[in-house]
Amino acid sequence: MTSVRINVNGNLLEREVAPRMHLGDFVREEGRFTGTHLGCEHGVCGACTVLLDGQPVRSCTTFAVACEGRQVTTVEGFEQDPVMALLREAFSEHHALQCGYCTPGMLTTARDIVLRLPNADEHQIRVELSGNICRCTGYMGIVAAIRSVLEQLRKQPDPVIEAARAQALAGHGVAMPANSGPLASFAVEHSAQAAAVEPSAGPAAEASSERAPAGIKGGTRMDGRFSVAYPPEQVWAFMADLEAVAGCLPGANLEENDGERVKGFIAIKFGPMAAKFAGAARLTRNEEQRSGMLKGGGQDTISQSRANGEITYRVLSDNAGATLVEVEMLYSLQGPLAQFSRSGLVKDFVARMILDFGRNVERRMDPDAKPSTEPARLNVFALGMSIIWNRIKGWFGR
């Protein structure tokens, strides 16, 4: 056994510990600071992240005996921290936590981002968060919460936080600009004692193909296609009728339509999850290229989640006089339902809806079919069984 003294959240702990004990076990078992959660215990998931002399570290891969005489801050030690106060409020407002297991480590990393990267954009935030794994939220709310705090501090700088930011930059070996005023001397004063630490260079949380353009912040991209057994000119003309097109989209109902702008809602129920997004959209069409874009947004009346999206479609010639319609979707979801927006099942679900939409278009264009003004109904059970069956075939049929 080895004697070690560590200051944890202002409490000096002197214990006899095994040399192999890691810092995570020390703060939990010896200090009873159980807010630090242990996940993988291999330094991968980031749930155990704490501050060691002000720097984020993995407590599961840091030996307690290596922390002799040093300062450790766990999530319990941030009670009076002004940055953490902003982050806690933002995490709650943007629904950035679900089960909460990753949250202590996620908040610690988020605090480091706010202090060290005051001008971080969404991509940089995701790169910095790549060492913290969340099994629940899909990261949308977490990223939005951090961005909101950064934006708030840009609009309303806090002198206390600015001083802490200067110290954090000095601790990472980052020199303050020459025109930084009194904070520059504060950083230089501390830089001689600080070890340079490279920022995380892990992979981005989302692949670049999943990131939407500037118009849709933090969005997800999905591509799909379907065939219609009618000539392209007929399909193109049909797609100009927004009321007919909406009638083919499962769960959609139009309430107002002036030819280019529409108002209405899309209702969906997937197991215990129910949503009804009411909003408006506008259609623009390019006659020469036979392409169109439907752009709009809405809010769920049940969960108050908000959605924005663009649907771009192109009508192309297929074999034997048929038509191929290529669809590209870009969407962003904020609020409680954002927790589910990036899961594989949801993507499979949307892909199946695109195929169902194509079949409904073909049915409505059939001159022998009875005219119908009824909106297409969403058969969630059939869609779900189809998704499950396709996944089973994919597992065993490769």
C-alpha positions in Angstrom: 0.0 0.0 0.0 1.1 3.6 -0.7 0.2 6.8 1.2 -1.2 9.5 -1.1 -2.6 12.9 -0.4 -5.0 14.5 -3.0 -7.2 17.6 -2.8 -10.6 16.6 -4.1 -13.1 19.5 -4.4 -11.3 21.4 -1.7 -11.1 18.4 0.7 -7.7 17.0 1.5 -7.9 13.2 1.3 -4.9 11.3 2.8 -5.3 7.5 2.3 -3.3 4.3 2.0 -4.1 2.9 -1.4 -2.9 0.1 -3.7 -0.5 1.5 -6.4 -2.9 0.1 -9.1 -5.9 2.1 -7.8 -7.1 4.6 -10.5 -8.3 8.1 -9.7 -11.9 7.2 -10.5 -12.0 4.6 -7.8 -10.2 6.9 -5.4 -12.7 9.8 -5.7 -15.6 7.4 -5.5 -14.5 5.0 -2.8 -12.2 7.1 -0.7 -13.8 10.5 -1.2 -17.5 9.3 -1.7 -17.8 11.7 -4.7 -19.9 9.3 -6.7 -20.9 11.9 -9.3 -17.9 10.6 -11.3 -19.2 7.6 -13.3 -17.1 4.7 -14.5 -18.0 3.3 -17.9 -15.5 1.4 -20.1 -12.5 1.8 -17.7 -10.3 1.9 -20.8 -10.2 5.7 -21.4 -12.6 5.5 -24.3 -16.1 6.6 -23.2 -15.2 9.7 -21.3 -17.8 9.2 -18.6 -15.2 9.4 -15.9 -13.7 12.7 -17.0 -12.6 15.0 -14.2 -10.3 18.0 -13.9 -6.7 17.4 -12.7 -5.1 20.8 -11.9 -7.6 22.4 -14.1 -7.1 20.0 -17.1 -9.7 17.4 -18.2 -8.3 13.8 -17.7 -9.7 10.3 -17.8 -9.9 9.2 -14.1 -10.1 5.6 -15.1 -6.6 5.6 -16.7 -4.9 7.9 -14.2 -3.3 6.3 -11.2 -4.2 7.8 -7.9 -0.6 7.7 -6.7 0.4 9.8 -9.7 -1.9 12.6 -8.3 0.0 13.1 -5.1 -0.4 16.7 -3.9 -2.5 17.7 -6.9 -6.0 19.3 -7.2 -8.9 17.2 -8.5 -12.3 18.6 -9.4 -15.3 16.3 -9.9 -18.8 17.3 -11.0 -19.7 17.9 -7.3 -16.9 20.6 -7.2 -18.6 22.8 -9.8 -21.4 24.0 -7.5 -20.1 27.6 -7.5 -18.5 27.6 -11.0 -20.1 30.3 -13.2 -19.4 28.4 -16.5 -21.0 25.2 -15.2 -24.0 27.2 -14.0 -24.6 28.3 -17.6 -24.0 24.8 -19.0 -26.4 23.2 -16.5 -29.1 25.6 -17.5 -28.4 25.1 -21.2 -28.3 21.3 -20.9 -31.7 21.4 -19.3 -33.1 23.9 -21.9 -31.8 22.0 -24.9 -32.7 18.5 -23.6 -29.0 17.5 -23.6 -29.3 14.6 -21.3 -31.4 11.5 -21.1 -30.2 8.7 -18.8 -27.6 11.1 -17.4 -24.8 8.5 -17.1 -22.4 10.4 -19.4 -23.5 13.8 -18.2 -20.8 14.5 -15.5 -18.0 13.8 -18.0 -19.8 15.5 -20.8 -20.3 18.7 -18.7 -16.6 18.7 -17.7 -15.6 18.5 -21.4 -18.1 21.1 -22.3 -16.7 23.4 -19.7 -13.2 23.0 -21.2 -14.6 23.8 -24.7 -16.3 27.0 -23.5 -13.1 28.2 -21.8 -10.6 27.1 -24.4 -12.5 27.6 -27.7 -14.6 30.8 -27.4 -15.2 30.9 -31.1 -15.8 27.2 -31.7 -18.3 26.3 -34.4 -20.5 23.2 -34.5 -17.9 21.1 -36.3 -15.2 22.0 -33.8 -17.5 21.3 -30.9 -18.3 17.8 -32.3 -14.6 17.1 -32.8 -13.9 18.1 -29.2 -16.8 15.9 -27.9 -15.6 12.9 -29.9 -13.9 11.5 -26.8 -17.2 11.5 -24.8 -19.7 8.9 -25.8 -23.4 9.3 -25.2 -25.6 6.3 -25.8 -28.9 8.1 -25.6 -29.2 11.6 -27.0 -27.7 11.6 -30.5 -25.6 14.7 -29.4 -27.9 17.2 -31.0 -29.0 18.8 -27.7 -25.5 18.6 -26.2 -24.0 20.5 -29.2 -26.9 23.0 -29.1 -26.4 23.6 -25.4 -22.7 24.3 -25.8 -23.3 26.6 -28.8 -25.9 28.6 -26.8 -23.5 29.2 -24.0 -20.7 30.3 -26.3 -23.1 32.7 -28.1 -24.4 34.1 -24.8 -20.8 34.8 -23.6 -20.0 36.5 -26.9 -23.0 38.8 -26.5 -22.6 39.3 -22.8 -19.0 38.7 -21.6 -18.6 37.8 -18.0 -15.4 39.2 -16.4 -15.1 36.2 -14.0 -15.4 33.8 -16.9 -13.0 35.8 -19.1 -10.4 35.5 -16.4 -11.0 31.8 -16.1 -10.8 31.6 -19.9 -7.4 33.3 -19.9 -6.1 30.9 -17.3 -7.4 27.9 -19.3 -5.7 29.2 -22.4 -2.5 29.6 -20.6 -2.8 26.1 -19.2 -3.0 24.8 -22.7 0.0 26.7 -23.9 -2.0 29.2 -25.9 -0.7 32.8 -26.0 -3.3 35.6 -25.7 -3.4 38.2 -28.5 -1.3 41.3 -28.0 -4.4 43.5 -27.8 -6.1 41.4 -25.1 -5.6 44.0 -22.5 -5.1 43.0 -18.8 -6.0 39.4 -19.6 -2.8 39.0 -21.7 -0.6 39.6 -18.7 -2.7 37.3 -16.7 -2.2 34.5 -19.2 1.6 35.1 -19.6 2.0 35.1 -15.8 0.5 31.5 -15.6 2.0 30.1 -18.9 5.4 29.5 -17.4 3.9 27.0 -15.0 1.6 25.3 -17.5 2.3 22.2 -19.6 1.2 22.5 -23.2 -1.6 20.1 -24.0 -2.7 19.5 -27.5 -6.5 19.8 -28.2 -8.3 16.6 -29.0 -7.9 15.5 -32.6 -10.4 12.7 -32.6 -12.8 12.0 -35.4 -15.9 14.2 -35.7 -19.0 12.8 -34.1 -20.7 12.9 -37.4 -19.4 12.1 -40.9 -19.1 15.1 -43.2 -21.7 13.7 -45.5 -24.1 13.9 -42.6 -23.6 17.6 -42.0 -26.1 20.0 -43.6 -25.3 23.3 -45.3 -25.4 26.6 -43.4 -29.1 26.9 -43.8 -29.9 24.0 -41.5 -27.7 23.9 -38.4 -26.6 20.5 -37.2 -28.8 18.7 -39.7 -28.8 15.2 -41.0 -28.8 14.2 -44.6 -30.6 11.3 -46.2 -30.8 10.2 -49.8 -33.5 8.0 -51.4 -35.1 7.2 -54.7 -38.2 5.5 -56.1 -39.5 4.5 -59.6 -42.9 5.4 -61.1 -44.2 3.6 -64.1 -45.2 6.7 -66.0 -43.2 9.1 -68.3 -41.1 11.8 -66.7 -43.3 14.7 -68.1 -46.4 13.2 -66.5 -44.7 12.7 -63.1 -43.2 16.2 -63.3 -46.6 17.7 -63.9 -48.1 15.6 -61.0 -45.4 16.8 -58.6 -46.5 20.4 -59.2 -49.8 19.7 -57.5 -48.9 20.2 -53.8 -52.3 18.9 -52.6 -51.9 15.7 -54.5 -48.3 15.3 -53.5 -49.2 15.8 -49.8 -51.9 13.2 -50.1 -49.2 10.7 -51.0 -47.0 11.4 -48.0 -47.9 9.1 -45.1 -49.3 11.1 -42.2 -49.4 14.5 -44.0 -52.5 16.8 -44.0 -52.8 20.1 -45.8 -54.8 22.9 -44.3 -53.9 25.8 -46.6 -52.5 25.8 -50.2 -51.8 28.7 -52.5 -49.8 26.7 -55.1 -46.4 27.5 -53.8 -46.9 27.8 -50.0 -48.7 25.3 -47.9 -49.6 25.0 -44.2 -50.5 21.8 -42.5 -49.2 19.0 -40.3 -47.6 15.6 -40.3 -48.8 13.2 -37.6 -46.7 10.1 -36.7 -46.8 7.5 -33.9 -43.9 5.1 -33.5 -44.4 2.8 -30.5 -44.7 5.0 -27.4 -43.5 8.1 -29.4 -46.1 10.3 -30.9 -45.7 13.6 -32.7 -47.7 16.1 -34.7 -45.6 18.7 -36.5 -47.6 21.7 -37.6 -45.9 24.2 -39.8 -45.5 25.7 -43.3 -43.4 25.0 -46.4 -42.7 26.6 -49.7 -42.0 24.9 -53.1 -39.7 26.1 -55.7 -39.3 24.3 -59.1 -36.8 24.4 -61.9 -38.6 23.5 -65.1 -35.5 23.0 -67.2 -33.8 20.6 -64.8 -37.1 19.1 -63.6 -36.0 19.5 -60.0 -37.8 21.1 -57.0 -37.2 22.0 -53.4 -39.7 22.0 -50.6 -38.3 23.9 -47.7 -40.1 24.5 -44.4 -40.3 23.9 -40.7 -42.7 23.2 -37.9 -43.2 22.4 -34.2 -44.6 19.4 -32.5 -47.6 20.3 -30.4 -47.0 17.4 -28.0 -43.3 17.7 -27.1 -42.7 21.2 -28.4 -39.8 19.8 -30.5 -38.9 21.9 -33.5 -38.0 20.7 -37.0 -36.6 22.4 -40.1 -35.9 20.7 -43.4 -35.4 20.8 -47.1 -36.5 18.1 -49.5 -35.0 18.3 -53.0 -36.2 16.0 -55.7 -35.2 15.4 -59.3 -37.3 13.7 -62.0 -35.2 11.6 -64.3 -35.9 9.2 -67.2 -35.8 5.6 -66.4 -35.8 2.5 -68.6 -38.8 1.7 -70.9 -40.4 5.2 -70.5 -40.6 5.0 -66.7 -39.4 7.7 -64.3 -36.8 7.7 -61.5 -37.3 10.2 -58.8 -34.2 11.0 -56.7 -34.9 12.5 -53.2 -32.4 14.3 -50.9 -33.5 15.2 -47.4 -31.8 17.6 -45.0 -33.4 18.0 -41.7 -32.6 19.3 -38.2 -34.6 18.4 -35.1 -34.4 20.2 -31.8 -36.0 19.3 -28.5 -36.9 16.0 -26.8 -37.4 14.2 -30.1 -33.9 15.0 -31.2 -32.8 12.2 -29.0 -34.1 9.8 -31.6 -33.4 11.7 -34.8 -30.1 10.0 -35.8 -30.7 6.4 -34.9 -30.4 3.7 -37.5 -34.0 2.7 -37.0 -35.2 6.2 -37.7 -33.2 6.4 -40.9 -34.6 3.0 -42.0 -38.1 4.3 -41.1 -37.7 7.4 -43.3 -36.2 5.4 -46.1 -39.3 3.1 -46.0 -41.6 6.2 -46.0 -39.9 7.5 -49.2 -40.6 4.1 -50.9 -44.2 4.2 -49.7 -44.5 7.8 -51.0 -43.4 6.5 -54.5 -46.0 3.8 -54.5 -48.7 6.2 -53.5 -47.7 8.6 -56.3 -48.0 5.8 -58.8 -51.4 4.8 -57.4 -52.7 8.4 -57.6 -51.5 8.8 -61.2 -53.3 5.6 -62.3 -56.1 6.8 -64.7 -58.2 3.7 -63.8 -58.0 4.3 -60.1 -60.9 5.9 -58.2 -60.2 9.6 -57.4 -59.3 10.0 -53.7 -58.8 13.1 -51.6 -58.0 11.1 -48.5 -54.5 11.5 -47.2 -52.2 8.5 -47.2 -52.3 6.7 -43.8 -49.2 5.7 -42.0 -49.1 2.0 -41.3 -46.4 2.0 -38.6 -46.7 -1.7 -37.9 -46.2 -2.7 -41.5 -43.2 -0.3 -41.8 -41.7 -1.6 -38.6 -42.0 -5.2 -39.6 -40.5 -4.4 -43.0 -37.5 -2.7 -41.4 -36.9 -5.6 -39.0 -37.2 -8.2 -41.8 -34.8 -6.2 -44.1 -32.3 -6.1 -41.3 -32.6 -9.8 -40.6 -32.0 -10.5 -44.3 -29.0 -8.2 -44.3 -27.5 -10.0 -41.4 -27.8 -13.5 -42.8 -28.0 -12.9 -46.5 -24.6 -11.3 -47.2 
